[in-house]
């Protein structure tokens, strides 16, 4: 995944949005000495009687705020100097009701005036995010917002996460949406595909998922919001304004309040349907605003040049993101920004969780502070991330929030590349195969994934593909997945790695892969469209490719109705049986016993009404062999899942035949 990000970010440097700034900051060895102001509330303060503008910039010699009538054109109608304090904080209070007024800050360092910036704490912006706006946020609350409730979870692995890009879900011409590619289109009821099947919102509700994971949905650089008549696509991993929703997904990007209200309405509609909302956040680097990938013109640099980024010993910007820079979460005010930003999203937008991109660039202390703060807002908010970097960093290895350090972050979850690549083969090698596609000696990686990467006495850690030791304290600290927005879709990966396989066998491999995911003890995570064998025409990196590559093709729901139903039944099985989602490692070690392990086959037993399950004992068999397997049984069992059938309930004893490339589930009451 780090290599796909590297490729993505190299290409992003070709984007041209701004000119080269005049000011190049000097590197300060004392950056870490800056502890920030005593009062670290740097958000704009609004009331009908007065508005207070704030900024922290201890290196500024002057700071001013420009006021504008709109968010994209014209000269300021007023400019006011901000007043300094002794701790680097600048502020200015203007009396009167400034609701709806656009503004920018501008700082002078020595004798140089830097470019204007909306400020890193901007909460509302105009088109393309260049100017912030003073806004009475209460008037953006949709009807019912004050009684909106988040999803409650007994344990994080009660969640079934569905990762999507807002545009992908409804932009297909046959999605049936009246608002394709928009916030409100994502929660539009009653949409139908070309054959009358439910699409979009109704499809997600019918599937049974508990949470949607939205790819970056804050304001980002890549999409020109003044030219939305021309199709544009980007995943959004190029942050511009961290605390504002992206304007291209709104019905009107020119008026700052519209995107905020529509984002809230989207969240409200999901919550009303019992679905939580998770935001993908990219605090590890900032986007590429011009053709030279110039970090010096980012909003961070236009407030305190250099401070918010790590530097190499020679003064150049460190680049563990492979995108031209990396932020310095270990510095006091960058950590403060991250914590306050996620808190703002959680409180103002009622979000249920956060996914941290390249989390390994952040430090352990920051991630622990993030989760502690969010738990105070709501105990069921959860945090997960990529436990790796895309390159080396000046941050000491032992301080990084890596997968290997998850045990030092007791409320953080990380993606398990162990089970991902164990199931389908390496994402970095098209020809590589995994357990479901015929690779040998992958069984220990599957077992490791099944238990949620905990310590378990029946796992030979030396035989696990990537990890030679357990890395979680509890099973829910591992994200169980086999595909996501990065790299090939699952269907495409199976196709490119097994050109010799029949379409029928590819489909069986696909079903088995996510059968393992959804019967594992970690948090299951599904890439949107996997349930209808989503394809991107074998494109490995679709971050900026057109809609015909990235869109969900709803014709495939009809073509592959059996696969859709299979996924739906898998989710229902997991939700009905808490034995598949035990909340502690001790429970897993007590109740989960591996039984048989041969090449291409893994089985295990769940005992003791595990986690309060109505079934006393559950037997799960994964057969990745290309022929049926006759499996011996002790005692009498009832069948729960054989092949595509989830309602067999047939009594069996002695032995049972497990179909090729399939999961079989038995139980005793």
MARMIVEX-154100 format. One line per 8 residues: number of its first residue (from 0); for each residue x, y negated, z of C-alpha. Coordinates in nm, 4 decimals. Example, Ala and Ser with C-alpha at 12.3 -4.5 7.8 and 13.67 -1.06 7.14 Angstrom:
MARMIVEX-154100
0 = 1.2300,0.4500,0.7800; 1.3670,0.1060,0.7140
//
This chain:
MARMIVEX-154100
0 = 0.0000,0.0000,0.0000; 0.2864,-0.2390,0.0755; 0.4063,-0.1992,-0.2856; 0.0686,-0.2799,-0.4328; 0.0636,-0.5928,-0.2194; 0.4115,-0.6823,-0.3428; 0.2953,-0.6528,-0.7045; -0.0192,-0.8526,-0.6271
8 = 0.1694,-1.1336,-0.4624; 0.4354,-1.1628,-0.7315; 0.1562,-1.2112,-0.9818; -0.0149,-1.4640,-0.7546; 0.2840,-1.6928,-0.7838; 0.1764,-1.7656,-1.1408; -0.1341,-1.9470,-1.0151; -0.1018,-2.3234,-1.0588
16 = -0.3204,-2.5415,-0.8372; -0.1082,-2.8245,-0.6942; 0.2066,-3.0172,-0.7707; 0.5336,-2.9679,-0.5859; 0.5272,-3.1757,-0.2672; 0.7937,-3.4380,-0.2090; 0.8745,-3.3313,0.1440; 1.0881,-3.0231,0.2191
24 = 1.1078,-2.9541,0.5939; 1.4274,-2.9038,0.7832; 1.4466,-2.5843,0.9819; 1.4314,-2.6445,1.3560; 1.6102,-2.3943,1.5748; 1.3862,-2.5143,1.8562; 1.0530,-2.4198,1.6931; 0.9901,-2.1709,1.9727
32 = 1.0305,-2.4501,2.2283; 0.7139,-2.6206,2.1065; 0.4415,-2.5048,2.3436; 0.1596,-2.7185,2.2075; -0.0531,-2.9802,2.3798; -0.1958,-2.9384,2.7281; -0.5471,-2.9415,2.5821; -0.5308,-2.6922,2.2973
40 = -0.8801,-2.7641,2.1666; -0.7965,-2.9074,1.8256; -1.1387,-2.8572,1.6679; -1.3221,-3.1664,1.5519; -1.5719,-3.2765,1.8175; -1.9037,-3.3969,1.6826; -2.2117,-3.5567,1.8351; -2.4676,-3.7963,1.6936
48 = -2.3039,-4.0661,1.9034; -1.9375,-4.0111,1.8121; -1.6867,-3.7877,1.6326; -1.3325,-3.7162,1.7540; -1.0679,-3.6191,1.4988; -0.7675,-3.4239,1.6330; -0.4364,-3.2857,1.5192; -0.1230,-3.1452,1.6810
56 = 0.1903,-3.2631,1.5045; 0.4824,-3.3436,1.7357; 0.7114,-3.4275,1.4406; 0.4745,-3.6830,1.2874; 0.5579,-4.0509,1.3180; 0.2100,-4.1520,1.2015; -0.1208,-3.9682,1.1406; -0.4283,-4.1061,0.9687
64 = -0.7731,-3.9819,0.8740; -0.9360,-4.0769,0.5433; -1.3167,-4.0788,0.5149; -1.4922,-3.9945,0.1872; -1.8484,-4.0010,0.0560; -1.8156,-3.6601,-0.1093; -1.5915,-3.3568,-0.1139; -1.4253,-3.3811,-0.4510
72 = -1.3918,-3.7268,-0.6043; -1.3542,-4.0932,-0.5286; -1.1290,-4.2910,-0.2971; -1.1679,-4.3102,0.0834; -1.4114,-4.5713,0.2043; -1.2302,-4.5949,0.5383; -0.8928,-4.4961,0.6797; -0.8165,-4.4850,1.0517
80 = -0.4885,-4.4259,1.2331; -0.4880,-4.1520,1.4960; -0.3442,-4.2323,1.8352; -0.0545,-4.0251,1.9719; -0.0160,-3.8643,2.3121; 0.3056,-3.7555,2.4789; 0.2500,-3.3858,2.3982; 0.2294,-3.4130,2.0204
88 = -0.1474,-3.4359,1.9979; -0.3073,-3.7093,1.7904; -0.6739,-3.8129,1.8122; -0.9222,-4.0770,1.7123; -1.2842,-4.1192,1.8230; -1.5220,-4.3003,1.5902; -1.8587,-4.4078,1.7252; -2.1727,-4.3407,1.5255
96 = -2.3205,-4.0388,1.3478; -2.0713,-3.9124,1.0913; -2.2595,-3.5923,1.0033; -2.2047,-3.5228,0.6328; -1.8921,-3.7385,0.6009; -1.5955,-3.5800,0.4255; -1.2426,-3.6410,0.5505; -0.8757,-3.5539,0.5185
104 = -0.5755,-3.5974,0.7453; -0.2373,-3.7265,0.6364; 0.0845,-3.7302,0.8348; 0.4060,-3.9245,0.8011; 0.7321,-3.7515,0.8882; 1.0198,-3.9959,0.9193; 0.9379,-4.2295,0.6291; 0.7635,-3.9760,0.4067
112 = 0.3856,-3.9470,0.3777; 0.2860,-3.5861,0.3090; -0.0107,-3.4869,0.0969; -0.3619,-3.5015,0.2395; -0.5012,-3.1943,0.4115; -0.8429,-3.0937,0.5435; -0.6616,-2.9716,0.8567; -0.6105,-2.6161,0.9749
120 = -0.9127,-2.6355,1.2058; -1.1553,-2.7489,0.9340; -1.4988,-2.5893,0.9810; -1.6662,-2.7156,0.6632; -1.5153,-2.8144,0.3279; -1.6226,-2.9427,-0.0087; -1.5708,-2.7777,-0.3431; -1.2311,-2.6036,-0.3725
128 = -1.1555,-2.6794,-0.0099; -0.9522,-2.9991,-0.0448; -1.1614,-3.2141,0.1904; -1.3198,-3.1188,0.5208; -1.6600,-3.2412,0.6337; -1.8014,-3.3545,0.9655; -2.0999,-3.1289,1.0253; -2.3675,-3.0738,1.2850
136 = -2.3357,-2.6949,1.2803; -2.6739,-2.6452,1.4451; -2.8458,-2.7514,1.1253; -2.6801,-2.4602,0.9433; -2.8497,-2.2020,1.1655; -3.1174,-2.0033,0.9793; -3.4515,-1.9288,1.1411; -3.4057,-1.6512,1.3976
144 = -3.0355,-1.7220,1.4518; -3.0666,-1.7975,1.8226; -3.2156,-1.4532,1.8882; -2.9782,-1.2667,1.6552; -2.8073,-0.9697,1.8206; -2.4887,-0.7840,1.7362; -2.4787,-0.4118,1.6925; -2.4155,-0.2214,2.0160
152 = -2.1717,0.0692,2.0163; -2.1078,0.3256,2.2864; -1.7646,0.3793,2.1343; -1.5925,0.2275,1.8277; -1.5975,0.5635,1.6481; -1.9769,0.5503,1.6485; -1.9271,0.3116,1.3566; -1.9387,0.4164,0.9914
160 = -1.7612,0.1387,0.7992; -1.8376,0.0530,0.4360; -1.5730,-0.1669,0.2716; -1.6964,-0.3978,-0.0027; -1.6287,-0.7124,-0.2015; -1.9353,-0.9380,-0.2103; -1.9210,-0.9900,-0.5853; -1.8754,-0.6205,-0.6686
168 = -2.2024,-0.5084,-0.5146; -2.4420,-0.7148,-0.7232; -2.2580,-0.8592,-1.0240; -2.3373,-0.5695,-1.2603; -2.6034,-0.6829,-1.5110; -2.8212,-0.3881,-1.4080; -2.7917,-0.4387,-1.0314; -3.1365,-0.5971,-1.0297
176 = -3.0148,-0.8905,-0.8198; -3.1551,-1.2388,-0.8709; -2.8461,-1.3804,-0.6972; -2.5581,-1.1704,-0.8336; -2.2231,-1.2139,-0.6625; -2.3635,-1.4289,-0.3828; -2.4016,-1.4056,-0.0055; -2.7791,-1.3921,-0.0361
184 = -2.7629,-1.1458,-0.3238; -2.5822,-0.9027,-0.0956; -2.8843,-0.8941,0.1396; -3.1577,-0.9204,-0.1211; -3.4286,-0.6612,-0.0653; -3.6052,-0.4635,-0.3334; -3.3388,-0.4641,-0.6027; -3.3529,-0.1738,-0.8470
192 = -3.1107,-0.0307,-1.0988; -3.1866,0.0668,-1.4573; -3.3504,0.3929,-1.3521; -3.5469,0.2536,-1.0609; -3.2978,0.3532,-0.7923; -3.2259,0.1224,-0.4979; -2.9171,-0.0952,-0.5374; -2.7226,-0.3386,-0.3185
200 = -2.8718,-0.4025,0.0239; -3.1372,-0.1309,0.0080; -2.8767,0.1204,-0.1109; -2.6526,0.0448,0.1878; -2.9397,0.0726,0.4328; -3.0524,0.4007,0.2818; -2.6988,0.5387,0.2891; -2.6926,0.5047,0.6672
208 = -2.3706,0.3088,0.7204; -2.3435,0.1088,1.0446; -2.1016,-0.1705,0.9425; -2.0032,-0.3568,0.6290; -1.6415,-0.4623,0.5962; -1.6242,-0.7759,0.3801; -1.3039,-0.8300,0.1860; -1.1662,-1.1802,0.2633
216 = -1.4611,-1.4151,0.2680; -1.3004,-1.7289,0.4065; -1.2110,-2.0080,0.1642; -0.9294,-1.8959,-0.0659; -0.7282,-2.0520,-0.3472; -0.7822,-1.8302,-0.6474; -1.1378,-1.9094,-0.7520; -1.2078,-2.2482,-0.9113
224 = -1.5406,-2.3376,-0.7529; -1.5975,-2.6162,-1.0076; -1.6013,-2.3647,-1.2917; -1.8220,-2.0805,-1.1709; -1.9885,-2.0539,-1.5100; -1.6710,-1.8798,-1.6203; -1.6384,-1.5323,-1.4664; -1.3551,-1.5195,-1.2120
232 = -1.2482,-1.2469,-0.9741; -1.0036,-1.2136,-0.6882; -0.9942,-1.0010,-0.3749; -0.9205,-1.3157,-0.1729; -0.5920,-1.2351,-0.0016; -0.4668,-1.5907,-0.0615; -0.5920,-1.7947,0.2349; -0.6601,-2.1658,0.2044
240 = -0.9061,-2.2681,0.4784; -0.9241,-1.9970,0.7423; -1.2346,-2.1153,0.9269; -1.4715,-2.1794,0.6371; -1.6673,-1.9327,0.4184; -1.5645,-1.9031,0.0522; -1.7688,-2.1372,-0.1669; -1.7936,-1.9246,-0.4813
248 = -2.0240,-1.6797,-0.3025; -2.2682,-1.9596,-0.2148; -2.5425,-2.1092,-0.4285; -2.3790,-2.4544,-0.4063; -2.0066,-2.4946,-0.3297; -2.0230,-2.8740,-0.3556; -2.2253,-2.9282,-0.0381; -2.0273,-2.8010,0.2577
256 = -2.3211,-2.6951,0.4711; -2.4699,-2.4567,0.2098; -2.2049,-2.1833,0.2228; -2.2176,-2.1845,0.6039; -2.5931,-2.1459,0.6258; -2.5997,-1.8744,0.3592; -2.3186,-1.6806,0.5263; -2.5129,-1.6892,0.8547
264 = -2.8309,-1.5790,0.6814; -2.6412,-1.2870,0.5298; -2.5168,-1.1816,0.8749; -2.8664,-1.2184,1.0199; -3.0196,-0.9943,0.7522; -2.7579,-0.7257,0.8125; -2.8166,-0.7397,1.1864; -3.1925,-0.7145,1.1409
272 = -3.1256,-0.3886,0.9552; -2.8966,-0.2525,1.2265; -2.5763,-0.3139,1.0305; -2.2770,-0.4951,1.1789; -2.0496,-0.7309,0.9838; -1.6684,-0.7103,0.9863; -1.4476,-0.9790,0.8337; -1.1176,-0.9003,0.6639
280 = -0.8704,-1.1653,0.7898; -0.5312,-1.2567,0.6456; -0.3436,-1.4552,0.9077; -0.0086,-1.3007,0.8105; 0.0623,-1.5360,0.5177; -0.0883,-1.8254,0.3282; -0.1842,-1.8314,-0.0366; 0.0134,-1.9458,-0.3357
288 = -0.1095,-2.2951,-0.4254; 0.1150,-2.3553,-0.7266; 0.3391,-2.1967,-0.9836; 0.6395,-2.1957,-0.7500; 0.4559,-2.0275,-0.4633; 0.5285,-2.3356,-0.2551; 0.4677,-2.2775,0.1146; 0.5433,-2.6439,0.1842
296 = 0.2062,-2.7566,0.0482; -0.0059,-2.5260,0.2622; -0.2341,-2.6794,0.5222; -0.0045,-2.5478,0.7955; 0.2956,-2.7238,0.6426; 0.1032,-3.0462,0.5936; 0.0487,-3.0661,0.9710; 0.3801,-2.9452,1.1128
304 = 0.6251,-2.8575,0.8358; 0.7953,-2.5244,0.8912; 0.6566,-2.4521,1.2358; 0.3840,-2.1986,1.1509; 0.6156,-1.9768,0.9419; 0.9113,-1.7567,1.0258; 1.2472,-1.8375,0.8715; 1.5503,-1.6295,0.7856
312 = 1.8896,-1.7152,0.9311; 1.9725,-1.9210,0.6219; 1.6599,-2.1319,0.6676; 1.4603,-1.9769,0.3839; 1.1090,-1.8554,0.4497; 1.0854,-1.4974,0.5699; 0.8669,-1.2804,0.3484; 0.7388,-0.9642,0.5161
320 = 0.4098,-1.0212,0.3313; 0.5818,-1.0126,-0.0108; 0.3735,-1.3218,-0.0867; 0.6379,-1.5875,-0.0343; 0.6069,-1.6389,0.3397; 0.4985,-1.4879,0.6697; 0.3378,-1.6668,0.9600; 0.4973,-1.6809,1.3041
328 = 0.2352,-1.5335,1.5375; 0.5005,-1.5160,1.8106; 0.5111,-1.8974,1.8264; 0.2723,-2.0458,2.0762; 0.0506,-2.2547,1.8505; 0.0306,-2.0007,1.5680; -0.0850,-1.7423,1.8206; -0.3272,-1.9992,1.9585
336 = -0.4598,-2.0666,1.6087; -0.5211,-1.6979,1.5346; -0.6961,-1.6388,1.8670; -0.9118,-1.9502,1.8394; -0.9939,-1.8781,1.4759; -1.1240,-1.5237,1.5304; -1.3094,-1.6465,1.8387; -1.4748,-1.9173,1.6316
344 = -1.5856,-1.6666,1.3668; -1.7150,-1.4311,1.6353; -1.9144,-1.7000,1.8125; -2.0324,-1.9251,1.5304; -2.1033,-1.6460,1.2791; -2.1912,-1.3593,1.5180; -1.9375,-1.1228,1.3639; -1.8970,-0.7682,1.4906
352 = -1.5337,-0.7000,1.4083; -1.2163,-0.8003,1.2298; -0.9771,-0.6158,0.9985; -0.6231,-0.7574,1.0088; -0.4333,-0.7510,0.6812; -0.0650,-0.6465,0.7202; -0.1090,-0.6433,1.0962; 0.2500,-0.5269,1.1390
360 = 0.3686,-0.8822,1.0626; 0.1980,-0.9995,1.3809; 0.3439,-0.9377,1.7226; 0.1990,-0.7026,1.9810; 0.1260,-0.9774,2.2337; -0.0822,-1.1706,1.9813; -0.2920,-0.8672,1.8894; -0.3547,-0.7849,2.2544
368 = -0.4556,-1.1457,2.3224; -0.6914,-1.1346,2.0232; -0.8721,-0.8233,2.1464; -0.8859,-0.9400,2.5084; -1.0395,-1.2711,2.4006; -1.2923,-1.1104,2.1665; -1.4000,-0.8591,2.4317; -1.4889,-1.1540,2.6546
376 = -1.7163,-1.2864,2.3797; -1.8823,-0.9469,2.3268; -1.7591,-0.6073,2.4478; -1.8566,-0.4284,2.1245; -1.6465,-0.6428,1.8880; -1.3627,-0.4263,1.7596; -1.0384,-0.4924,1.5777; -0.8425,-0.2788,1.3334
384 = -0.5670,-0.3402,1.0861; -0.2901,-0.2245,0.8588; -0.0131,-0.1042,1.0873; 0.2655,-0.1876,0.8452; 0.4369,-0.4743,0.6627; 0.5184,-0.5307,0.2952; 0.8839,-0.6072,0.3665; 1.1299,-0.6707,0.6463
392 = 1.0804,-0.9485,0.9003; 1.2911,-1.1493,1.1463; 1.0427,-1.0388,1.4132; 1.2171,-0.7620,1.6103; 1.0908,-0.4175,1.5185; 0.9910,-0.3390,1.8769; 0.7617,-0.6452,1.8862; 0.5685,-0.5719,1.5678
400 = 0.2036,-0.4597,1.5753; 0.2814,-0.1456,1.3788; 0.0924,0.1825,1.3617; 0.3726,0.3391,1.5648; 0.3068,0.0849,1.8435; -0.0712,0.1255,1.8688; -0.0313,0.2877,2.2098; 0.0925,-0.0541,2.3308
408 = -0.2289,-0.2145,2.2033; -0.5062,-0.0335,2.3904; -0.7978,-0.2077,2.2150; -0.6589,-0.2076,1.8593; -0.7221,0.0483,1.5828; -0.4970,0.1157,1.2813; -0.5475,0.2769,0.9433; -0.4230,0.6353,0.9251
416 = -0.2185,0.6753,0.6097; -0.1466,1.0254,0.7443; -0.4969,1.1523,0.6733; -0.5398,0.9304,0.3653; -0.2448,1.0736,0.1776; -0.2763,1.4138,0.3415; -0.6147,1.4484,0.1749; -0.5441,1.3189,-0.1767
424 = -0.1674,1.2658,-0.2135; 0.0523,0.9572,-0.1957; -0.1012,0.6309,-0.3145; 0.2398,0.5364,-0.4564; 0.2740,0.8397,-0.6850; 0.0039,0.9071,-0.9427; 0.0986,1.2732,-0.9712; 0.1054,1.3417,-0.5975
432 = -0.1734,1.5672,-0.4682; -0.3161,1.6381,-0.1256; -0.5108,1.8994,0.0672; -0.8284,1.8742,-0.1430; -0.6415,1.8628,-0.4740; -0.4167,2.1619,-0.4276; -0.1039,2.0482,-0.2435; 0.0609,2.3016,-0.0155
440 = 0.1625,2.2506,0.3470; -0.0772,1.9651,0.4152; -0.2805,2.1388,0.6850; -0.1033,1.9796,0.9836; -0.1681,1.6329,0.8403; -0.5377,1.7212,0.8136; -0.5458,1.8503,1.1716; -0.3681,1.5352,1.2905
448 = -0.6324,1.3263,1.1160; -0.9180,1.5335,1.2559; -0.8160,1.4610,1.6172; -0.7664,1.0888,1.5563; -0.3840,1.0914,1.5763; -0.3786,1.1745,1.9486; -0.1582,1.4173,2.1380; -0.3068,1.7643,2.0862
456 = -0.1349,2.0900,2.1858; -0.2194,2.2695,1.8610; -0.0529,2.0231,1.6236; 0.2990,2.0690,1.4939; 0.4009,1.7043,1.4611; 0.7143,1.7899,1.2658; 0.4888,1.9145,0.9862; 0.2732,1.5978,0.9652
464 = 0.3436,1.3979,0.6509; 0.4325,1.0554,0.7947; 0.4138,1.0623,1.1752; 0.6346,1.2844,1.3873; 0.4482,1.1975,1.7086; 0.0978,1.0952,1.8166; 0.0416,0.7204,1.7841; -0.2996,0.6620,1.9455
472 = -0.4158,0.6700,2.3065; -0.7752,0.7480,2.2094; -0.9178,0.8967,1.8871; -1.1054,0.5790,1.7889; -0.7726,0.3977,1.7527; -0.7314,0.5671,1.4136; -0.9253,0.4690,1.1010; -1.0048,0.7879,0.9092
480 = -1.0186,0.7155,0.5373; -0.9184,0.8460,0.1985; -0.9639,0.5350,-0.0187; -1.0137,0.1597,0.0003; -0.9928,-0.1459,-0.2288; -0.6173,-0.0944,-0.2703; -0.4774,0.1562,-0.5187; -0.6931,0.3988,-0.7180
488 = -1.0490,0.4794,-0.6226; -1.0776,0.8319,-0.4852; -1.2357,0.9593,-0.8064; -0.9651,0.7981,-1.0211; -0.6838,0.9276,-0.8000; -0.8152,1.2825,-0.8310; -0.8452,1.2398,-1.2065; -0.4931,1.1057,-1.2623
496 = -0.3288,1.3599,-1.0319; -0.5219,1.6626,-1.1586; -0.5605,1.6237,-1.5342; -0.5976,1.9992,-1.5526; -0.9039,2.0144,-1.3277; -1.2604,2.0290,-1.4529; -1.5038,1.7468,-1.3805; -1.6983,1.9891,-1.1612
504 = -1.3921,2.0583,-0.9476; -1.2978,1.6886,-0.9272; -1.6418,1.6188,-0.7828; -1.6053,1.9010,-0.5309; -1.2649,1.7650,-0.4245; -1.4183,1.4206,-0.3807; -1.6970,1.5531,-0.1599; -1.4589,1.7581,0.0510
512 = -1.2248,1.4624,0.1051; -1.4905,1.2441,0.2629; -1.6443,1.5443,0.4401; -1.3162,1.5643,0.6320; -1.3232,1.1884,0.6964; -1.6785,1.1953,0.8315; -1.6215,1.4955,1.0589; -1.2967,1.3588,1.2055
520 = -1.2750,1.1962,1.5476; -1.1412,0.8590,1.4296; -1.3523,0.5745,1.2901; -1.4750,0.6769,0.9420; -1.4217,0.4236,0.6660; -1.5737,0.4504,0.3172; -1.4802,0.2488,0.0105; -1.7985,0.1030,-0.1410
528 = -1.9092,0.3089,-0.4374; -1.7147,0.6207,-0.3423; -2.0525,0.7841,-0.2908; -2.1314,0.7435,-0.6615; -1.7809,0.8395,-0.7810; -1.6747,0.4811,-0.8362; -1.4177,0.4311,-1.1084; -1.2013,0.1342,-1.2019
536 = -1.0979,0.2992,-1.5284; -0.7903,0.4294,-1.3469; -0.6607,0.0771,-1.2731; -0.4264,0.0947,-0.9754; -0.4407,-0.2715,-0.8738; -0.7630,-0.4554,-0.9564; -0.7106,-0.7630,-0.7372; -0.7812,-1.0109,-1.0198
544 = -0.9248,-0.7931,-1.2932; -1.2627,-0.8706,-1.4529; -1.6022,-0.7606,-1.3335; -1.6229,-0.4730,-1.5789; -1.3427,-0.3080,-1.3784; -1.4398,-0.4059,-1.0240; -1.8198,-0.4027,-1.0289; -2.0328,-0.1244,-0.8887
552 = -2.1884,0.0470,-1.1899; -2.5358,0.1431,-1.0695; -2.5875,0.3790,-1.3637; -2.3521,0.6128,-1.1797; -2.5965,0.6404,-0.8919; -2.8368,0.8207,-1.1224; -2.5642,1.0205,-1.2951; -2.4225,1.1415,-0.9644
560 = -2.7312,1.1571,-0.7448; -2.6068,1.4803,-0.5878; -2.2886,1.3091,-0.4678; -2.4841,1.0128,-0.3287; -2.7099,1.2519,-0.1385; -2.4094,1.4457,-0.0123; -2.2516,1.1317,0.1347; -2.5848,1.0286,0.2840
568 = -2.6188,1.3690,0.4490; -2.2610,1.3536,0.5811; -2.3311,1.0208,0.7482; -2.6572,1.1527,0.8946; -2.4770,1.4609,1.0287; -2.2167,1.2478,1.2029; -2.4727,1.0110,1.3509; -2.6893,1.2990,1.4753
576 = -2.4015,1.4836,1.6430; -2.1810,1.2964,1.8900; -1.9414,1.5929,1.9033; -1.7818,1.4448,1.5890; -1.7093,1.1156,1.7656; -1.5737,1.1808,2.1133; -1.4523,0.8613,2.2766; -1.1494,0.9856,2.4700
584 = -0.8441,1.1940,2.3933; -0.9113,1.4066,2.7002; -1.2543,1.5012,2.5623; -1.1021,1.5974,2.2288; -0.8317,1.8122,2.3886; -1.0903,1.9801,2.6094; -1.3535,2.0472,2.3435; -1.1788,2.0758,2.0053
592 = -0.9891,2.3948,1.9274; -0.8314,2.4756,1.5932; -0.9051,2.8296,1.4803; -0.7647,2.9271,1.1425; -0.4966,2.7642,0.9367; -0.3823,2.9084,0.6070; -0.2778,2.7403,0.2871; -0.5775,2.5370,0.1699
600 = -0.7983,2.6138,0.4688; -0.8420,2.4575,0.8153; -1.1089,2.5409,1.0703; -1.1892,2.4235,1.4204; -1.4486,2.4662,1.6934; -1.6238,2.2027,1.9055; -1.7431,2.3452,2.2382; -1.9276,2.2641,2.5612
608 = -2.2020,2.0449,2.4141; -1.9138,1.8080,2.3356; -1.9928,1.4441,2.4064; -2.3516,1.5388,2.5001; -2.4282,1.7044,2.1669; -2.7495,1.9066,2.1382; -2.5481,2.1868,1.9766; -2.3495,2.3879,2.2286
616 = -2.0832,2.4936,1.9797; -1.9982,2.3737,1.6293; -1.7711,2.5509,1.3827; -1.6229,2.3499,1.0944; -1.4360,2.5063,0.8025; -1.2620,2.3079,0.5269; -1.1927,2.5283,0.2255; -0.9700,2.3501,-0.0277
624 = -0.8971,2.6736,-0.2100; -1.0271,2.7119,-0.5639; -1.2025,3.0383,-0.4847; -1.4633,3.1304,-0.2216; -1.3158,3.2409,0.1104; -1.4640,3.5188,0.3234; -1.4345,3.3986,0.6810; -1.4714,3.6364,0.9807
632 = -1.7065,3.5317,1.2611; -1.7440,3.6297,1.6244; -2.1024,3.6236,1.7474; -2.4121,3.4930,1.5782; -2.4277,3.1457,1.4300; -2.6703,2.9294,1.2366; -2.5665,2.7544,0.9199; -2.5867,2.3740,0.9127
640 = -2.3935,2.2898,0.5958; -2.3091,2.5199,0.3052; -2.1982,2.3506,-0.0144; -2.4484,2.0733,-0.0837; -2.7152,2.2219,0.1423; -2.7508,2.0518,0.4813; -3.0724,2.2273,0.5849; -3.0036,2.5981,0.5635
648 = -3.0400,2.7049,0.9297; -2.9782,3.0674,0.8409; -2.8525,3.3096,1.1072; -2.5181,3.4714,1.0191; -2.2778,3.7083,1.1933; -1.9771,3.9234,1.1073; -1.8485,3.7011,0.8269; -1.9547,3.4254,0.5932
656 = -1.8455,3.3205,0.2458; -1.7242,2.9620,0.2297; -1.7652,2.8213,-0.1233; -1.4544,2.6899,-0.2945; -1.3604,2.3230,-0.2430; -1.6209,2.2657,0.0237; -1.6930,2.2178,0.3915; -1.9024,2.4662,0.5896
664 = -2.0570,2.3842,0.9290; -2.2074,2.6403,1.1688; -2.3570,2.5921,1.5136; -2.4887,2.7646,1.8225; -2.7612,2.6006,2.0297
//
